[in-house]
């Protein structure tokens, strides 16, 4: 079962890493420029939403794979 999970992680990690890296770069730019508090909050909220969306999607697929393989 863990091999199925690791395969899924390998298939999806590149996309997630790229999005996460872009979000971190954008956040650093805002922080370094001394962006307004609203800008900082906007980027933090976007980061949270991406993480929530990603984790729920990943959980759904892992659960689905487990159901299909049992």
C-alpha positions, -999 to 999 in steps of 0.1 A, spaced: 0 0 0 28 24 8 42 19 -27 9 32 -42 11 63 -19 47 69 -28 40 66 -65 12 91 -62 35 115 -43 61 112 -70 36 119 -97 22 151 -80 51 165 -61 67 184 -90 36 205 -97 31 212 -60 68 222 -55 67 246 -84 35 263 -71 48 265 -36 82 279 -47 64 306 -67 42 315 -37 73 318 -15 91 340 -40 61 363 -43 57 365 -5 94 373 -1 91 401 -27 62 417 -8 80 414 25 113 428 12 95 457 -6 79 466 27 44 460 12 13 472 29 -3 451 56 -31 443 32 -7 429 6 10 407 31 -23 394 44 -34 387 8 -4 365 1 -7 347 34 -44 339 27 -35 327 -8 -8 305 6 -32 290 32 -59 283 5 -34 266 -17 -22 244 11 -57 235 22 -68 227 -14 -37 206 -20 -40 186 12 -77 178 7 -71 168 -29 -41 146 -19 -61 130 9 -90 123 -15 -68 106 -41 -49 86 -15 -82 74 0 -96 66 -35 -65 46 -44 -67 27 -11 -104 19 -18 -97 7 -53 -67 -14 -43 -84 -33 -14 
